[in-house]
Amino acid sequence: MDNLSDALKKLKITAVDRTEDSLEGCLDYLLQALTQNNMETSEKIQESGILQLFETLLIPQSPCTAKVANIIAEVAKNEFMRTPCVDAGLISPLVQLLNSKDQEVLLQTGRALGNICYDSHEGRNAVDQAGGAQIVIDHLRSLCGRTDPANEKLLTVFCGMLMNYSNENDSLQAQLINMGVIPTLVSLLGIHYQNAALTEMCLVAFGNLAELESSKEQFASTNIAEEMVKLFQKQTEHDKREMIFEVLAPLAENDAIKLQLVEAGLVECLLQIVQQKVDSDKEDDIAELKTASDLMVLLLLGDESMQKLFEGGRGNVFQRVLSWIPSNNHQLQLAGALAIANFARNDGNCIHMVDNGIVEKLTDLLDRHVEDGNVTVQHAALSALRNLAIPVVNKAKMLEAGVTEAVLKFLKSEMPPVQFKLLGTLRMLIDAQEAAEQLGKNIKLVERLVEWCEAKDHAGVMGESNRLLSALIRHSKSKDVIKTIVQSGGIKHLVTMATSEHVIMQNEALVALALIAALELDTAEKDLESTKLVQILHKLLIDERSAPEIKYNSMVLICALMGSESLHKEVQDLAFLDVVSKLRSHENKSVAQQASLTEQRLTVES
């Protein structure tokens, strides 16, 4: 045959006559042409209309079937040929060929279907309609145990076909999961871990499927953790390890799998990588160090896995993580501080760590990042300190260790995440009257809090600032603190906080305002008037949705405001007596009792 056009014409004739020898010669010619110039040959095949004839050639008994499927696989490497293959009706006969016993037919059919499905909605839809996925999964199950090279090649093609079929398509991935593909793929990995191509295909499959929440339970019921760690230990190449990391990260979001990975020895592998890469300035090594330490922190987010690694504060892993904090590597400092924040998720761990000097390590770390410091490290260290400050017995020890001084150095930070953690840490520490008084008289701190109370773009910072302002008053019960807050313009923010959608914040604000009214009413009078506090209290009392404690503290505050002539007049003008007398029959005893007391006070003062 002189050229491709002749071959295509001859193929049309022989396809109808079914003269096997001539047919085979034409198919061989096409395959050769595709090898030399795939795109151009594919275009000519499409123009010739020969694709439609292939449907009739895809018959199980024919010796030419594998070659026809091979040609389809080759042309479908081109994006523009995938939909024409579907339109030519090739999917149904190809799926039927998946029932063949001939290994070469299965191989070429798997390739053809995989290439047609690649990034093609039409291809995937047609394979889905024809039921191709289930047949392929059944093949993977039945062929899984055979390790001869030809079989492993076939398994690799079938895995690839399923990936092309479901890639970035949640509903098709969910379909594969429901068909039980995950245990099958995990078995494949366990048996064929020495075959690089098949292993890689399994990892790509895991990476795709692990993103789906519904997959996590199935993964957790297999020995995926053990297999992945075993595979990881064998890898020396950066790219291969990176590939495994990409699967481990989404899997490790599941608490059960976190524990399985810890028990399978992943942490030891990660610590080894950190040790090997910590002093390297190669880009790949820096990336691997980051991935390994990030994954380590992720494993500590599970309660069981975290507690297993803490081992009462004596564990090797915990000790190694401690050594990261004073290191000169920012990534390790960050991972170390985040790990401590994760270990500090129960009182026992927090108390042990504070008693064993963790606070000094964290404050030293913060000191290293005050001037032009690393924001993520600042944030992580403050997170750890905040968590450590939760148990009551730790607060005095942490104050004594100079935590407030270390934290206050970051008042000038313009980074909302740092501001948020700084505020949370201080609020956790000031249960003690002395600490609250000392901080409440710090004009720089109070002015910054008042400024942050207006950070409308950062609700977390705004909320924490309000809560800290209130806490300074509630815990110090100090006239000097109240004067500092009034003079810095803090009253209006506490009054706004009393209207918060969060009951806990409303309550904290009302208690702080009641203390202000009881201790420094003259100083605060003008601000309390201008913020329309009395009207707000009236609304809170008549609103049936107000929680009992809000009603109770609103009445306590009303009584405290009666010492001001102007505020007293506002209370009288709003007919509070009627509202309060109704509350005497409130189902909550404390509210009913306070209503009686408030009614007496209002009656006497009227």
C-alpha positions as CSV (number, residue, x, y, z in Angstrom):
1,M,0.0,0.0,0.0
2,D,1.5,3.3,-1.1
3,N,-0.3,5.6,1.3
4,L,-2.7,6.0,4.1
5,S,-5.7,6.9,1.8
6,D,-5.3,3.6,-0.1
7,A,-5.1,1.7,3.2
8,L,-8.3,3.4,4.5
9,K,-10.2,2.6,1.2
10,K,-9.0,-1.0,1.2
11,L,-10.0,-1.3,4.9
12,K,-13.6,-0.2,4.0
13,I,-13.8,-3.0,1.5
14,T,-12.2,-5.7,3.5
15,A,-14.2,-4.8,6.6
16,V,-17.3,-5.7,4.8
17,D,-15.9,-8.8,3.0
18,R,-14.1,-10.0,6.2
19,T,-11.1,-11.3,4.4
20,E,-8.9,-11.7,7.5
21,D,-5.5,-11.5,5.9
22,S,-6.2,-8.3,3.9
23,L,-7.9,-6.9,7.0
24,E,-4.9,-7.6,9.2
25,G,-2.5,-6.0,6.7
26,C,-4.7,-2.8,6.6
27,L,-4.8,-2.6,10.4
28,D,-1.0,-3.1,10.7
29,Y,-0.5,-0.3,8.3
30,L,-2.8,2.0,10.3
31,L,-1.0,1.2,13.5
32,Q,2.4,1.9,11.9
33,A,1.0,5.2,10.5
34,L,-0.3,6.1,14.0
35,T,3.1,5.4,15.5
36,Q,4.8,7.8,13.0
37,N,2.3,10.6,13.2
38,N,-0.6,10.0,15.5
39,M,-2.5,13.3,15.1
40,E,-2.4,13.5,11.3
41,T,-3.3,9.8,10.9
42,S,-6.2,10.2,13.4
43,E,-7.6,13.2,11.5
44,K,-7.5,11.1,8.2
45,I,-9.3,8.2,10.0
46,Q,-12.0,10.6,11.2
47,E,-12.4,12.1,7.7
48,S,-12.7,8.7,6.1
49,G,-15.7,7.7,8.2
50,I,-13.9,4.4,9.0
51,L,-14.6,4.8,12.8
52,Q,-18.2,3.6,12.3
53,L,-17.0,0.4,10.7
54,F,-14.8,-0.4,13.7
55,E,-18.0,-1.2,15.7
56,T,-18.6,-4.2,13.4
57,L,-14.9,-5.4,13.8
58,L,-15.0,-5.5,17.6
59,I,-16.2,-9.1,17.9
60,P,-14.7,-11.5,20.4
61,Q,-14.0,-14.3,18.0
62,S,-12.0,-12.3,15.4
63,P,-8.2,-12.6,15.5
64,C,-8.1,-8.9,14.5
65,T,-10.1,-7.6,17.5
66,A,-7.1,-6.7,19.6
67,K,-5.6,-4.6,16.8
68,V,-8.8,-2.8,16.2
69,A,-9.0,-2.0,20.0
70,N,-5.3,-0.9,19.8
71,I,-6.1,1.5,16.9
72,I,-9.0,3.0,18.9
73,A,-6.7,3.4,21.9
74,E,-4.1,5.2,19.8
75,V,-6.6,7.6,18.1
76,A,-8.2,8.4,21.5
77,K,-5.0,9.8,22.7
78,N,-6.2,12.9,20.8
79,E,-8.8,15.0,22.5
80,F,-10.7,15.7,19.3
81,M,-11.2,12.0,18.6
82,R,-12.8,11.0,21.9
83,T,-16.3,12.2,21.2
84,P,-16.3,10.8,17.6
85,C,-15.4,7.4,19.1
86,V,-18.4,7.7,21.4
87,D,-20.7,8.9,18.5
88,A,-19.5,6.0,16.4
89,G,-21.0,3.6,18.9
90,L,-17.7,2.0,20.0
91,I,-18.2,2.1,23.8
92,S,-20.8,-0.7,24.0
93,P,-18.8,-3.3,22.0
94,L,-15.6,-2.3,23.8
95,V,-17.3,-2.9,27.2
96,Q,-18.5,-6.3,25.9
97,L,-14.9,-7.2,25.1
98,L,-14.0,-6.8,28.7
99,N,-15.6,-10.2,29.2
100,S,-13.0,-11.7,26.8
101,K,-10.6,-14.4,28.0
102,D,-7.9,-13.2,25.7
103,Q,-5.3,-11.1,27.6
104,E,-4.2,-9.0,24.6
105,V,-7.8,-8.1,23.8
106,L,-8.4,-7.1,27.5
107,L,-5.2,-5.0,27.5
108,Q,-6.0,-3.1,24.3
109,T,-9.7,-2.7,25.3
110,G,-8.7,-1.3,28.7
111,R,-6.4,1.2,27.0
112,A,-9.1,2.2,24.5
113,L,-11.7,2.8,27.2
114,G,-9.2,4.6,29.4
115,N,-8.1,7.0,26.7
116,I,-11.7,7.7,25.5
117,C,-12.6,8.5,29.2
118,Y,-9.7,10.9,29.7
119,D,-11.1,14.3,30.4
120,S,-14.2,13.5,28.4
121,H,-17.6,13.8,29.9
122,E,-19.2,12.0,26.9
123,G,-16.7,9.1,27.2
124,R,-17.3,8.6,30.9
125,N,-21.0,8.8,30.5
126,A,-21.1,6.2,27.8
127,V,-18.8,3.8,29.8
128,D,-21.0,4.4,32.9
129,Q,-24.2,3.6,30.9
130,A,-22.6,0.4,29.5
131,G,-21.6,-0.8,33.0
132,G,-17.8,-0.9,32.2
133,A,-16.5,0.1,35.7
134,Q,-18.0,-2.9,37.5
135,I,-16.5,-5.4,35.1
136,V,-13.0,-3.8,35.4
137,I,-13.3,-3.8,39.2
138,D,-14.2,-7.5,39.1
139,H,-11.2,-8.2,36.9
140,L,-8.9,-6.4,39.4
141,R,-10.3,-8.6,42.2
142,S,-9.9,-11.8,40.3
143,L,-6.4,-11.0,38.9
144,C,-5.1,-9.3,42.0
145,G,-3.0,-12.3,43.3
146,R,-1.1,-13.0,40.0
147,T,2.4,-11.4,39.9
148,D,3.6,-12.3,36.3
149,P,4.6,-9.3,34.2
150,A,1.8,-9.6,31.7
151,N,-0.8,-9.7,34.4
152,E,0.8,-6.7,36.2
153,K,0.7,-4.7,32.9
154,L,-3.0,-5.5,32.5
155,L,-3.7,-4.5,36.1
156,T,-1.9,-1.2,35.6
157,V,-4.0,-0.5,32.5
158,F,-7.2,-1.3,34.3
159,C,-6.3,0.9,37.2
160,G,-5.5,3.7,34.8
161,M,-8.8,3.2,33.0
162,L,-10.7,3.6,36.3
163,M,-8.7,6.7,37.1
164,N,-9.5,8.3,33.8
165,Y,-13.1,7.3,34.2
166,S,-13.5,9.0,37.6
167,N,-10.9,11.7,37.8
168,E,-12.3,14.9,39.3
169,N,-15.8,13.5,39.1
170,D,-17.3,13.1,42.6
171,S,-20.3,11.1,41.6
172,L,-18.3,8.5,39.6
173,Q,-15.7,8.3,42.4
174,A,-18.5,7.7,44.8
175,Q,-19.8,5.0,42.4
176,L,-16.4,3.2,42.5
177,I,-16.3,3.5,46.3
178,N,-19.7,1.9,46.5
179,M,-18.5,-0.9,44.2
180,G,-15.8,-1.6,46.7
181,V,-12.8,-0.4,44.7
182,I,-10.8,0.7,47.8
183,P,-10.1,-2.6,49.5
184,T,-9.2,-4.0,46.0
185,L,-6.7,-1.3,45.4
186,V,-5.2,-1.6,48.9
187,S,-4.7,-5.4,48.2
188,L,-3.1,-4.6,44.9
189,L,-0.7,-2.2,46.5
190,G,0.2,-4.8,49.2
191,I,0.9,-7.6,46.7
192,H,2.5,-5.6,43.8
193,Y,4.5,-3.0,45.8
194,Q,7.6,-3.9,43.8
195,N,6.0,-3.0,40.5
196,A,6.7,0.8,40.1
197,A,4.1,1.5,37.4
198,L,1.2,-0.4,39.2
199,T,2.2,1.2,42.6
200,E,2.1,4.6,41.1
201,M,-1.3,4.0,39.5
202,C,-2.6,2.8,42.9
203,L,-1.3,6.0,44.6
204,V,-2.9,8.2,42.0
205,A,-6.1,6.4,42.6
206,F,-5.8,6.8,46.4
207,G,-5.1,10.5,46.0
208,N,-8.2,11.0,43.9
209,L,-10.5,8.9,46.1
210,A,-9.1,10.1,49.5
211,E,-10.4,13.6,48.8
212,L,-14.0,12.2,49.1
213,E,-15.3,12.1,52.7
214,S,-17.2,8.9,52.0
215,S,-14.0,7.1,51.2
216,K,-12.4,7.6,54.6
217,E,-14.5,5.0,56.4
218,Q,-13.6,2.4,53.7
219,F,-9.9,3.2,53.9
220,A,-10.1,2.9,57.7
221,S,-11.4,-0.6,57.4
222,T,-8.4,-1.7,55.3
223,N,-4.7,-2.0,56.2
224,I,-3.9,1.1,54.0
225,A,-1.8,2.7,56.9
226,E,0.4,-0.4,57.1
227,E,0.8,-0.6,53.3
228,M,1.6,3.1,52.9
229,V,4.2,3.1,55.7
230,K,5.8,0.0,54.3
231,L,5.9,1.6,50.8
232,F,7.2,4.9,52.3
233,Q,10.1,3.1,54.0
234,K,11.3,1.6,50.7
235,Q,11.3,4.9,48.8
236,T,14.5,6.9,48.3
237,E,13.4,9.2,45.5
238,H,11.9,12.6,46.4
239,D,9.1,12.4,43.8
240,K,7.9,9.0,44.9
241,R,7.8,10.1,48.6
242,E,6.0,13.3,47.6
243,M,3.4,11.2,45.9
244,I,2.9,9.1,49.0
245,F,2.6,12.3,51.1
246,E,-0.1,13.5,48.8
247,V,-2.2,10.5,49.7
248,L,-1.3,10.5,53.4
249,A,-2.4,14.1,54.0
250,P,-6.1,13.7,53.0
251,L,-6.2,10.2,54.7
252,A,-4.8,11.6,57.9
253,E,-7.7,13.9,58.2
254,N,-9.6,10.9,59.6
255,D,-9.0,10.2,63.3
256,A,-9.2,6.4,63.0
257,I,-6.6,6.5,60.2
258,K,-4.4,8.9,62.2
259,L,-4.2,6.3,64.9
260,Q,-3.5,3.5,62.4
261,L,-0.7,5.6,60.8
262,V,0.9,6.2,64.2
263,E,0.7,2.5,65.1
264,A,2.2,1.6,61.7
265,G,5.3,3.6,62.5
266,L,4.8,6.7,60.2
267,V,5.9,9.1,62.9
268,E,9.4,7.5,63.1
269,C,9.7,7.9,59.3
270,L,8.7,11.5,59.5
271,L,11.2,12.2,62.3
272,Q,13.9,10.6,60.3
273,I,13.2,12.8,57.3
274,V,13.3,15.9,59.5
275,Q,16.7,14.8,60.9
276,Q,18.0,14.2,57.4
277,K,16.8,17.3,55.7
278,V,17.0,20.0,58.5
279,D,20.3,21.4,57.5
280,S,19.9,21.1,53.7
281,D,19.3,24.2,51.5
282,K,18.1,22.2,48.5
283,E,14.6,23.1,47.3
284,D,13.4,19.5,47.3
285,D,14.7,18.9,50.8
286,I,13.1,22.0,52.2
287,A,9.8,21.0,50.7
288,E,10.1,17.5,52.1
289,L,10.9,18.8,55.6
290,K,7.8,21.1,55.5
291,T,5.6,18.2,54.3
292,A,6.9,15.8,56.9
293,S,6.6,18.3,59.8
294,D,3.1,19.4,58.7
295,L,1.9,15.8,58.5
296,M,3.3,15.2,62.0
297,V,1.2,18.1,63.3
298,L,-1.8,16.7,61.5
299,L,-1.4,13.3,63.2
300,L,-1.5,15.1,66.6
301,L,-5.0,16.5,65.8
302,G,-6.6,13.2,66.7
303,D,-7.2,12.8,70.4
304,E,-6.1,9.1,70.5
305,S,-3.1,9.5,68.2
306,M,-2.0,12.6,70.2
307,Q,-2.2,10.9,73.5
308,K,-0.4,7.8,72.3
309,L,2.5,10.0,71.1
310,F,2.5,12.1,74.3
311,E,3.1,9.0,76.5
312,G,2.7,11.0,79.7
313,G,5.2,13.6,78.4
314,R,8.0,11.0,78.4
315,G,7.5,9.8,74.8
316,N,10.4,9.9,72.4
317,V,8.2,11.8,69.8
318,F,7.2,14.4,72.3
319,Q,10.8,15.0,73.3
320,R,11.9,15.3,69.7
321,V,9.2,17.8,69.0
322,L,10.3,19.8,72.0
323,S,13.8,20.0,70.4
324,W,12.3,21.7,67.3
325,I,11.2,24.8,69.2
326,P,14.7,26.2,69.9
327,S,16.0,25.2,66.5
328,N,17.0,27.9,63.9
329,N,14.7,26.5,61.2
330,H,11.5,28.5,61.0
331,Q,9.6,25.5,59.6
332,L,10.6,23.4,62.6
333,Q,9.9,26.2,65.1
334,L,6.4,26.5,63.6
335,A,5.7,22.7,63.6
336,G,7.1,22.4,67.2
337,A,4.8,25.2,68.4
338,L,1.8,23.8,66.6
339,A,2.5,20.3,68.0
340,I,2.7,21.7,71.5
341,A,-0.7,23.5,70.9
342,N,-2.1,20.1,69.8
343,F,-0.6,18.2,72.8
344,A,-2.1,21.0,75.0
345,R,-5.7,19.8,74.4
346,N,-6.3,18.3,77.8
347,D,-5.6,19.6,81.3
348,G,-3.3,16.7,82.3
349,N,-1.0,17.3,79.4
350,C,-1.0,21.1,79.9
351,I,-0.1,20.8,83.6
352,H,2.7,18.4,82.9
353,M,4.2,20.6,80.2
354,V,4.0,23.8,82.2
355,D,5.6,22.0,85.2
356,N,8.4,20.8,82.9
357,G,9.4,24.2,81.5
358,I,7.6,24.4,78.2
359,V,6.5,28.1,78.9
360,E,10.1,29.3,78.9
361,K,10.8,27.5,75.6
362,L,7.7,29.2,74.0
363,T,8.4,32.7,75.4
364,D,12.1,32.4,74.2
365,L,10.7,31.5,70.8
366,L,8.4,34.5,70.8
367,D,11.3,36.8,71.8
368,R,13.1,35.7,68.7
369,H,10.2,36.8,66.5
370,V,9.3,40.2,67.9
371,E,11.1,42.4,65.4
372,D,10.0,41.5,61.8
373,G,9.3,38.0,63.0
374,N,7.7,35.2,61.2
375,V,3.9,35.7,61.6
376,T,3.0,32.0,61.4
377,V,5.5,31.2,64.2
378,Q,4.1,34.0,66.3
379,H,0.6,32.7,65.8
380,A,1.5,29.1,66.6
381,A,3.5,30.0,69.8
382,L,0.6,32.2,71.0
383,S,-1.9,29.3,70.3
384,A,0.2,27.0,72.4
385,L,0.4,29.5,75.3
386,R,-3.4,30.1,75.1
387,N,-4.1,26.4,75.3
388,L,-1.6,25.9,78.2
389,A,-3.3,28.7,80.2
390,I,-6.7,26.9,80.3
391,P,-6.2,24.8,83.5
392,V,-6.6,27.0,86.6
393,V,-3.5,25.7,88.2
394,N,-1.3,26.8,85.3
395,K,-2.4,30.5,85.3
396,A,-0.3,31.7,88.2
397,K,2.7,29.7,87.1
398,M,2.5,31.2,83.6
399,L,2.1,34.7,84.9
400,E,5.2,34.2,87.1
401,A,7.1,32.9,84.1
402,G,6.5,36.3,82.4
403,V,4.0,35.2,79.7
404,T,2.1,38.5,79.8
405,E,5.3,40.5,79.2
406,A,6.2,38.2,76.3
407,V,2.8,38.5,74.8
408,L,2.4,42.3,75.2
409,K,5.4,42.8,72.9
410,F,3.1,41.9,70.1
411,L,0.6,44.6,70.8
412,K,1.9,46.5,67.8
413,S,1.2,43.6,65.4
414,E,-1.0,44.5,62.5
415,M,-1.7,40.8,61.7
416,P,-5.3,39.8,62.8
417,P,-4.4,36.1,63.4
418,V,-1.6,37.2,65.8
419,Q,-3.9,39.8,67.4
420,F,-6.6,37.2,67.9
421,K,-4.3,34.7,69.7
422,L,-2.6,37.4,71.7
423,L,-6.1,38.5,73.1
424,G,-7.1,34.9,73.8
425,T,-3.9,34.2,75.7
426,L,-4.3,37.3,77.9
427,R,-8.0,36.6,78.6
428,M,-7.1,33.0,79.7
429,L,-4.5,34.3,82.1
430,I,-6.3,37.1,84.0
431,D,-8.6,35.1,86.3
432,A,-6.5,36.4,89.2
433,Q,-7.4,39.9,90.5
434,E,-3.8,41.1,90.6
435,A,-3.0,40.2,87.0
436,A,-6.3,41.7,85.8
437,E,-5.5,45.0,87.7
438,Q,-2.0,45.2,86.4
439,L,-3.1,44.7,82.8
440,G,-6.2,46.9,83.2
441,K,-4.1,49.9,84.2
442,N,-1.8,49.4,81.2
443,I,-2.9,52.4,79.1
444,K,-1.2,51.1,75.9
445,L,-3.0,47.8,76.1
446,V,-6.4,49.3,76.9
447,E,-6.1,51.8,74.0
448,R,-5.2,49.0,71.6
449,L,-8.2,47.0,72.8
450,V,-10.5,49.9,72.2
451,E,-9.1,50.3,68.8
452,W,-9.5,46.6,68.0
453,C,-13.1,46.7,69.3
454,E,-13.8,48.5,66.0
455,A,-12.1,45.9,63.8
456,K,-15.3,45.2,61.9
457,D,-13.4,43.3,59.1
458,H,-12.1,40.8,61.7
459,A,-15.0,39.6,63.9
460,G,-12.7,37.3,65.9
461,V,-10.4,40.1,66.9
462,M,-13.3,42.4,67.6
463,G,-15.1,39.8,69.8
464,E,-11.9,38.9,71.8
465,S,-11.1,42.6,72.4
466,N,-14.5,43.2,73.8
467,R,-14.3,40.1,76.0
468,L,-10.9,41.0,77.3
469,L,-12.0,44.6,78.1
470,S,-14.9,43.1,80.1
471,A,-12.7,40.5,81.8
472,L,-10.3,43.2,83.0
473,I,-13.1,44.9,84.9
474,R,-14.8,41.7,86.1
475,H,-11.7,40.1,87.5
476,S,-10.0,43.3,88.9
477,K,-13.1,45.0,90.3
478,S,-10.7,48.0,90.4
479,K,-11.7,51.7,90.2
480,D,-8.4,52.5,88.5
481,V,-9.0,49.9,85.8
482,I,-12.5,51.3,85.2
483,K,-11.2,54.8,85.0
484,T,-8.5,53.7,82.4
485,I,-11.2,52.0,80.3
486,V,-13.6,54.9,80.5
487,Q,-10.9,57.4,79.6
488,S,-9.8,55.3,76.6
489,G,-13.4,55.2,75.3
490,G,-14.2,51.6,76.1
491,I,-17.7,52.1,77.5
492,K,-19.5,52.3,74.1
493,H,-18.0,48.9,73.1
494,L,-19.2,47.2,76.3
495,V,-22.7,48.6,75.7
496,T,-22.6,47.3,72.1
497,M,-21.3,43.9,73.4
498,A,-24.5,43.8,75.7
499,T,-26.5,43.4,72.4
500,S,-24.3,40.6,71.0
501,E,-26.0,37.5,69.5
502,H,-23.9,35.4,71.9
503,V,-25.4,35.1,75.4
504,I,-22.0,34.5,77.0
505,M,-20.7,37.9,75.6
506,Q,-23.9,39.7,76.5
507,N,-23.6,38.4,80.1
508,E,-20.0,39.4,80.4
509,A,-20.7,42.9,79.2
510,L,-23.7,43.4,81.6
511,V,-21.6,42.2,84.6
512,A,-18.8,44.6,83.7
513,L,-21.2,47.5,83.2
514,A,-22.8,46.7,86.6
515,L,-19.4,46.9,88.2
516,I,-18.7,50.2,86.5
517,A,-22.0,51.6,87.7
518,A,-21.4,50.4,91.2
519,L,-17.8,51.6,91.5
520,E,-17.3,54.6,89.2
521,L,-20.8,55.8,88.1
522,D,-19.7,59.5,88.1
523,T,-16.8,58.9,85.8
524,A,-18.8,56.8,83.4
525,E,-22.2,58.6,83.5
526,K,-21.9,60.7,80.3
527,D,-20.7,57.7,78.3
528,L,-23.5,55.5,79.6
529,E,-26.1,58.2,78.6
530,S,-24.7,58.8,75.1
531,T,-24.7,55.0,74.4
532,K,-28.4,54.7,75.1
533,L,-27.7,52.0,77.7
534,V,-31.1,52.4,79.5
535,Q,-33.0,51.9,76.2
536,I,-31.0,48.8,75.5
537,L,-31.7,47.4,78.9
538,H,-35.4,48.0,78.4
539,K,-35.3,46.1,75.1
540,L,-33.5,43.2,76.8
541,L,-36.1,43.0,79.5
542,I,-39.1,43.0,77.3
543,D,-37.6,40.6,74.7
544,E,-39.0,37.1,75.5
545,R,-36.0,35.6,73.7
546,S,-33.5,37.0,76.3
547,A,-31.9,34.3,78.4
548,P,-32.8,34.3,82.2
549,E,-29.2,35.4,83.1
550,I,-29.5,38.4,80.7
551,K,-32.7,39.5,82.3
552,Y,-31.2,39.0,85.8
553,N,-28.1,41.0,85.1
554,S,-30.0,43.7,83.2
555,M,-32.0,44.3,86.4
556,V,-28.9,44.3,88.6
557,L,-27.5,47.0,86.3
558,I,-30.7,49.0,86.4
559,C,-30.4,49.2,90.2
560,A,-26.8,50.3,90.0
561,L,-27.7,53.1,87.5
562,M,-30.2,54.6,89.9
563,G,-27.4,56.5,91.6
564,S,-27.2,58.8,88.6
565,E,-29.9,61.5,88.4
566,S,-29.9,61.7,84.6
567,L,-30.0,57.9,84.2
568,H,-32.6,57.5,86.9
569,K,-34.8,59.9,85.0
570,E,-34.3,57.8,81.8
571,V,-35.4,54.7,83.8
572,Q,-38.5,56.5,85.0
573,D,-39.4,57.8,81.6
574,L,-39.4,54.3,80.1
575,A,-41.8,52.9,82.7
576,F,-39.5,50.1,83.8
577,L,-41.8,49.3,86.8
578,D,-44.3,47.7,84.5
579,V,-41.8,45.5,82.8
580,V,-40.1,44.5,86.1
581,S,-43.3,43.7,87.9
582,K,-44.2,41.2,85.2
583,L,-40.9,39.4,85.7
584,R,-41.8,38.7,89.4
585,S,-43.7,35.6,88.1
586,H,-40.8,34.5,85.8
587,E,-40.2,30.7,85.9
588,N,-36.6,31.2,86.8
589,K,-36.4,31.8,90.6
590,S,-33.3,34.0,90.4
591,V,-35.0,36.3,87.8
592,A,-38.2,36.4,89.9
593,Q,-36.3,37.3,93.1
594,Q,-34.2,40.0,91.3
595,A,-37.4,41.4,89.8
596,S,-38.9,41.8,93.3
597,L,-35.7,43.6,94.6
598,T,-35.6,45.8,91.5
599,E,-39.3,46.7,91.8
600,Q,-38.7,47.7,95.4
601,R,-35.7,49.9,94.4
602,L,-37.7,51.6,91.6
603,T,-40.7,52.2,93.9
604,V,-38.5,53.7,96.6
605,E,-36.6,55.9,94.1
606,S,-39.7,57.1,92.2
